[in-house]
C-alpha cells in the first residue's frame, strides 16, 4: 500500500462535516467485496454518506449506488460487483451525519464563518499532505527527482555526474551483419590502454544488419583524467557477444550540464541489476541478457535439494555447443553467482583438469580441514622454533607474504590490474603495521582485508618467515601465527602479490624424419599424431617448476619409439612460450620457468616430417 495525498476539497468537506456534528473519516480496511462493513454509529442518514479512499494507487471518491450501497436497516456498506472498489488491503473512509444529536454549528453555506474556518485549515492540511506524498515518493528510484534522487543514489555509493566529468561518444562495431539485435546496456564499461574508464550513459541496440552503433559515454572519474584524444578508447571491459571492437572517433570533452534524473536512474538500476547475486534469478537473467540464444524456454536454474549451496543450471540448446559459447556462459555464471555458491551446468566443460590447475585451483576443502581439529575448532596459533627466532633482530618477527588474487572482472587492462595489486599490497602492509607488539597474526583477518575490495573475488594467502642469512624462506602456512611477544613486520621486497592462474601459452614444433633402412613409407598416422599430442600434454601437466626442452624431447621420443620416425639432428623440438599477463616471450627456449601462480596451456602443436615418405 502506498501513501497518496488527498485533495484540498476532501479536507474542507471533512472539517465542515466535523464542525457541524457529523462523523468524519471512519476507517475501514478493504478485505474483499463480499464483506459487510458496519458503521460505528447507528442511524446514519443515507443521503449524507460519503466514501473515499485509494484505488490504483491514487485518491478516489466512490459514488453511492454505483460503486457501493448503504443499507440503512443494517447500517452497513456493501460494495457492488460491477463498481469501482478500493485497492486490496487498503483503507477507505466514511463521512456521514446521524439522525440523533444536537448540532451547535449548522451553516455549511459558502462564505459562512464555519466554511471559511474549515477552508483555511483545509488548505494547510492539503499542502502538508502533498509534501508528505513528495517525501514518500523521494524514497523510490522511479519517483524521486533532483536532490532526493541524489540521496537514493548515495545508498549505492553513486554520485550525479556534473560538468567535472568528461563526456563523449564511442562506436561499437562488428565485422559482418548478423541476424539478431545486440543490446549495449547502460553502464557498459569501456577503457583506454592506460586504464581510464568510461561508462555508457544510455542503452543502445545494434539492429539486425547494422555494423555499428554510436553510444554516449561519460568518464568514471572527474577532472582532466577523463579527457582523452580520438581513438584512445579501445577496450570493452566486459565483452559483448557479437561486438568486435569499440573506438571513440572524437576526443572526449567536458559537458556544460549535469547528469539528468533519467540518466542517473538508469545508472542506479544498472548497478542494482549487476549487484543482484543472491537469488537464482540473478544467474538466470544474467544468462538471458548476456548470452544471445538463451531465453526462458531453454534454461532452467534450480537449487540442489541434497547439497546446500549448490545450484544446477540446465540448458536445452540443441545442436553442437562450441567452446566459445561454453566460455561465455561460464563467465556469466561466475559474475552473477553469490560468493560461496557452487554452480554446475550440463554443457561440455571447458575447465582445465584438476591436475593441470595446480596451485591456482584455490584452497581445497582438504586444505581447510587441515587447520581444524576433530571438534571443529581452529587450531592454536603456530609458534616458530626458537632457533629461527634467535636469528632475527630482537623484538621483530620478519615475514614473507605471498598473495594470489582472482579478479571479479577478468578483462582489465594491465594498468588496472597493477592498481588492484598495489591496493592489496598496501592493505597487507597496513594490517601488519597496525598489529600491536606481541599480537598474533590472525590468518582470516588478513585474508579478509585482501578480498575486501569489490574488484577481488577470491584470494590465496601464504605466510612464511623471511629468509635469514641467505637461507631459503621457511615453510608456508595458511594458519594463525604467534608472534611470541615480537612485532610482526613485512618488507615490500618480501611481499609478493600476483594473479591466480596466469596462463603461459606453449607452442611446440616437432620435426621428424624417416629412420634409415626402414621398410615401408614414413607417414604421420592419426595414431602417431595423437600419441605425440598426448605425450606433450602429459609433460605439461607433470612439469613442476619448469618445462625443459630435454624433458619434452624425452617424452616425445618414447611416443615415437616403435614407429618408423626419428628426430632430425637440429632443433627437433622447439618450444615457444608467451606469458599472458606480462606479455613476455620465450622463443626456442631451453626451459620455461613456472611460478606457483602460473599454469601451462598448450596452444599449438606443429609436426613436420622431412624427406621422402613413399619408400
BELJOMO-V86935 format. One record per backbone hydrogen bond with DSSP energy under -1.0 kcal/mol. CO is the residue of the C=O (numbers start at 1). NH is the residue of the N-H. E is the energy in kcal/mol with one decimal. If there is no record, write none. Layout:
CO|NH|E / CO|NH|E
This chain:
7|11|-1.5 / 8|12|-2.5 / 9|13|-2.1 / 10|14|-2.3 / 11|15|-2.5 / 12|16|-2.3 / 13|17|-2.5 / 14|18|-2.4 / 15|19|-2.7 / 16|20|-1.7 / 17|22|-3.4 / 18|21|-1.3 / 23|96|-2.0 / 26|94|-1.5 / 28|92|-2.8 / 30|89|-2.3 / 37|77|-2.7 / 43|99|-1.8 / 45|48|-1.6 / 46|49|-1.2 / 50|95|-2.5 / 51|62|-1.8 / 52|93|-3.3 / 53|60|-2.4 / 54|87|-2.5 / 58|55|-3.0 / 60|53|-2.6 / 63|66|-1.2 / 63|67|-2.9 / 63|68|-1.2 / 67|80|-2.1 / 68|65|-3.4 / 69|78|-2.8 / 71|75|-2.0 / 71|76|-1.5 / 75|39|-2.4 / 76|71|-2.4 / 77|37|-2.0 / 78|69|-2.7 / 87|90|-2.1 / 90|30|-2.8 / 92|28|-2.4 / 93|52|-2.2 / 94|26|-2.4 / 95|50|-2.5 / 96|23|-3.7 / 97|45|-3.1 / 109|112|-1.8 / 112|116|-2.9 / 113|117|-2.4 / 114|118|-2.3 / 115|119|-2.8 / 116|120|-1.9 / 117|121|-1.9 / 118|122|-2.6 / 119|123|-2.0 / 120|124|-1.2 / 121|125|-2.4 / 122|126|-2.8 / 123|127|-2.3 / 124|128|-2.4 / 125|129|-2.7 / 126|130|-2.2 / 127|131|-2.1 / 128|132|-2.3 / 129|133|-2.2 / 130|134|-2.1 / 131|135|-2.2 / 132|136|-2.4 / 133|137|-2.7 / 134|138|-1.6 / 136|139|-1.4 / 137|140|-1.9 / 140|144|-2.8 / 145|148|-1.4 / 146|150|-1.5 / 147|151|-1.8 / 148|152|-1.7 / 149|153|-2.4 / 150|154|-1.7 / 153|156|-1.7 / 153|158|-2.2 / 154|157|-1.6 / 161|259|-3.6 / 162|165|-2.2 / 164|223|-3.1 / 166|219|-2.9 / 167|253|-2.9 / 168|217|-2.5 / 170|215|-2.5 / 171|247|-1.3 / 172|213|-1.7 / 173|244|-2.1 / 173|245|-1.7 / 178|209|-1.2 / 182|206|-3.6 / 184|204|-2.1 / 185|188|-1.3 / 188|200|-2.0 / 189|237|-1.8 / 190|198|-3.0 / 191|234|-1.4 / 191|235|-2.4 / 192|195|-1.3 / 196|192|-1.5 / 197|220|-2.1 / 198|190|-2.6 / 199|218|-1.9 / 200|187|-2.4 / 204|184|-3.4 / 205|207|-1.0 / 206|182|-2.1 / 207|210|-2.3 / 211|174|-2.3 / 213|172|-2.3 / 215|170|-2.4 / 216|201|-1.9 / 217|168|-1.6 / 218|199|-2.4 / 223|226|-1.7 / 224|227|-2.0 / 228|252|-1.9 / 229|232|-1.4 / 235|191|-2.1 / 240|243|-2.4 / 245|173|-2.6 / 247|171|-3.2 / 248|231|-3.8 / 253|167|-4.5 / 260|264|-2.4 / 261|265|-2.5 / 262|266|-2.0 / 263|267|-1.9 / 264|268|-2.4 / 265|269|-2.7 / 266|270|-2.4 / 267|271|-2.3 / 268|272|-2.3 / 269|273|-2.5 / 270|274|-2.2 / 271|275|-1.6 / 275|277|-1.6 / 280|284|-2.3 / 281|285|-3.2 / 282|286|-1.2 / 283|287|-2.0 / 284|288|-2.1 / 285|289|-2.6 / 286|290|-2.3 / 287|291|-2.2 / 291|294|-1.6 / 295|298|-1.1 / 298|316|-2.4 / 300|314|-2.8 / 302|312|-3.2 / 307|310|-1.3 / 309|342|-2.7 / 310|304|-2.9 / 311|344|-2.4 / 312|302|-2.5 / 314|300|-2.2 / 322|326|-1.7 / 323|327|-2.3 / 324|328|-2.2 / 325|329|-2.3 / 326|330|-2.6 / 327|331|-2.2 / 328|332|-2.1 / 329|333|-2.4 / 330|334|-2.5 / 331|335|-2.2 / 332|336|-1.1 / 333|337|-1.5 / 338|341|-1.7 / 342|311|-3.1 / 344|313|-2.9 / 353|357|-1.2 / 354|358|-1.1 / 357|360|-1.9 / 358|361|-1.4 / 364|368|-1.8 / 365|369|-2.6 / 366|370|-1.4 / 368|371|-1.6 / 369|372|-2.0 / 371|379|-1.6 / 373|376|-2.0 / 377|373|-2.0 / 382|482|-2.8 / 385|389|-1.9 / 386|390|-2.6 / 389|392|-1.5 / 393|396|-1.9 / 395|487|-2.4 / 397|489|-2.5 / 398|466|-1.8 / 400|464|-2.5 / 401|496|-2.7 / 402|462|-2.8 / 403|498|-2.5 / 404|460|-2.4 / 405|500|-4.1 / 406|457|-2.5 / 406|458|-1.6 / 410|412|-1.1 / 413|417|-2.1 / 414|418|-2.2 / 415|419|-2.1 / 416|420|-1.9 / 417|421|-2.4 / 418|422|-2.6 / 419|423|-2.1 / 420|424|-2.3 / 421|425|-2.5 / 422|426|-2.3 / 423|427|-1.9 / 424|428|-2.3 / 425|429|-2.1 / 426|430|-2.6 / 427|431|-2.3 / 428|432|-2.3 / 429|433|-2.6 / 430|434|-1.7 / 436|439|-2.2 / 441|481|-2.4 / 442|446|-1.9 / 443|447|-2.5 / 444|448|-2.3 / 445|449|-1.7 / 446|450|-1.6 / 447|451|-2.1 / 453|456|-1.5 / 455|408|-2.6 / 458|406|-2.5 / 460|404|-2.4 / 462|402|-2.6 / 463|477|-2.4 / 464|400|-2.8 / 465|474|-1.4 / 468|471|-2.4 / 477|463|-2.1 / 480|382|-2.6 / 481|441|-2.8 / 483|486|-1.3 / 486|438|-2.5 / 487|397|-2.4 / 489|399|-2.5 / 491|494|-1.9 / 492|495|-1.3 / 494|401|-2.0 / 496|403|-2.8 / 498|405|-2.2 / 502|599|-2.7 / 503|580|-3.0 / 504|601|-2.6 / 505|578|-1.8 / 506|603|-2.9 / 506|604|-1.4 / 507|576|-2.6 / 508|606|-2.9 / 509|574|-2.5 / 510|608|-2.9 / 511|568|-1.5 / 512|610|-2.9 / 513|566|-2.3 / 525|529|-2.5 / 526|530|-2.3 / 527|531|-2.2 / 528|532|-2.4 / 529|533|-2.4 / 530|534|-2.7 / 531|535|-2.0 / 532|536|-2.3 / 533|537|-2.5 / 534|538|-2.4 / 535|539|-2.0 / 536|540|-2.1 / 537|541|-2.2 / 538|542|-2.1 / 545|594|-2.9 / 547|592|-2.6 / 548|552|-2.0 / 549|553|-2.5 / 550|554|-2.2 / 551|555|-2.1 / 552|556|-2.4 / 553|557|-2.6 / 554|558|-1.7 / 555|559|-1.3 / 556|560|-1.5 / 560|563|-1.6 / 564|515|-2.0 / 566|513|-2.7 / 572|511|-2.7 / 574|509|-2.3 / 575|589|-2.4 / 576|507|-2.8 / 577|586|-2.8 / 578|505|-2.7 / 579|583|-2.0 / 584|579|-2.7 / 586|577|-2.8 / 590|549|-3.6 / 592|547|-2.1 / 595|598|-1.6 / 597|502|-2.1 / 599|504|-2.8 / 601|506|-2.9 / 604|508|-2.6 / 606|510|-3.3 / 608|512|-3.4
